[in-house]
Amino acid sequence: MASIKSMTGYGRSKEILHGREISVDIKSVNNRYLDVNIKLPRIYSYAEEALKSRLQKTVSRGKVDVYITVGNAGAQDVEISINKPLLQAYLDAFASIEKEYGLKNDLTVSGASRLPDVLIAKKAEEDAEEVVADLLQVMEAALEDYEKMRLREGEALAADIRARAKTVEEITSRIEERTEVTVSEYRARLTAKMEEVLQGAAIDSVRILQEAAIFADKVSVDEETVRLRSHLAQMETMLSGGGPIGRKLDFLLQELNREANTTGSKANDAVQASCVIELKAELEKIREQIQNIE
């Protein structure tokens, strides 16, 4: 079963491979779509597509920034060559000085190496495939660290959403109970009013039942609460199934809010209105949490 992941995460890895010290940092924040930005030394820009492709297999949504640095961990990638024509010219000149002026030629290898431009240090050509493979290897380790954090965050988000969904269901039950009380109270008020007006005359009980039925139909939230519970059940199914469900949850929450608004428009007294406000507050908190889910 797939797990729920947060869009927010951070991962880091650092390794020395083939004389290169490679460091990869991955961090991400919420975003409606997947936006990947990889920053690496310009000379290795040819590796960007391979790195991005690998990342897209793991991340489906969020703004992801990847920072890669590559340093030289040794001299393995440097070639030293001798400028033989120039060295020979120096040796010939020293021999000439020795012969012409009678000076001792005490030139050593160490001394010769310090002569200007005799030794040439040149960076060896790098194997592009090897570089890409090394970058991917270090990125893989950073991704593992990054995914662990996203999974921990995802589990916390799912737990919070479940707790709030339970609260929404409890509030929904209170609204239903209050609706029944409201109808009873209306029937009692209507009966009292008719008794007051008729002053002891016979009360038309059928008329009272008809008016009460009309009122009950007007304030009934049965359809809304049934749909609310259905949407909450769908939410639990999505959370249990896991995977990239952020967008689906977002659409589902829009439906939940729609039912809450309709319920609010039917609220007939202060108690119901207060319950609807609580309901909307919990749904808003769920919406905020959903914004963090991939």
C-alpha positions, 0 to 999 in steps of 0.5 A, a space after each residue: 500500500 502506498 504511503 501518504 507523503 508531505 510536499 515539505 521535506 529535506 534530505 542531504 548526502 555527501 560522498 567522495 567518488 573518483 576523486 570528486 567530493 559531491 554534495 547533494 541537498 534536496 528541499 521542497 515546499 508546497 506547490 500546486 504542480 511539480 516544479 523542479 530546480 536543479 543547481 549544479 556547477 556549469 561544467 556538469 550541466 549535461 547531467 541535469 536532465 538525468 537528475 531531473 528525470 530521476 527526481 520525477 520518478 519519486 516526486 509528483 508535486 511540490 516546488 523542489 530545489 536541488 543544490 549540488 556542489 562538486 569539489 576536488 578531493 585529490 589530484 586524481 583528475 589532474 595530469 602533470 606533463 613536462 614541457 620538454 623543449 623548454 626544459 632542454 633549452 634551460 639545460 643547454 643554457 645552464 651547460 653554456 653558463 657552466 662552460 663559459 663562466 666556470 660555474 658549477 651546475 648544481 641543478 636538481 630535479 626539484 630545482 628544474 621543476 620550479 623553473 617557469 613553465 617547465 611543469 604543466 598541470 592540466 585537468 584530465 578529461 572527465 568521463 561524462 557517463 561516470 560523472 552522471 552515475 556518481 551524481 545520481 548515486 549521491 542524489 539517491 542517498 539524499 532522496 532516501 533521507 528526503 523521503 523519510 522526512 516526507 513520510 514522517 510528515 505525511 503520517 502526521 498530516 493523515 493522523 491530524 486530518 482523521 482526527 478532524 474528520 471525526 470531529 466533523 462527523 460529531 458536529 454533523 450528528 449534533 446538527 441532526 439532533 438539533 434539527 429534530 428538536 427544532 421541529 418539535 419546538 416549532 410544533 409546540 410554538 405553533 400549537 400554543 399560538 393557535 390556542 392563544 388565538 382560538 381561545 379554547 376553540 377546537 384546534 385543527 390538529 391536521 393543520 398543525 401537522 401540515 405546517 410542522 411538516 412544511 417547516 420540517 422539510 424546509 429545515 431538513 438537512 438529511 440530504 446534506 448530512 448524508 452527503 457529508 458522511 459519504 464524503 468523509 468515508 471517501 476521505 478515509 478511503 483515500 487516506 488508507 489507500 495513500 499515494 499522491 492524493 493531495 489534489 483529490 482530497 482538495 476537490 473532495 473538500 470543496 464538496 464538503 464545504 458545499 454541503 456545509 454551506 447548504 446546511 448553514 443556509 437551513 440553520 434555524 436557530 443559534 445552536 445550529 448556527 454555532 454548530 455550522 460555524 464549528 463545522 466550517 472551522 474544522 473543514 478549514 483546518 483540514 483544507 490547510 493540512 491537505 495543502 501539504 499533501 503530495 
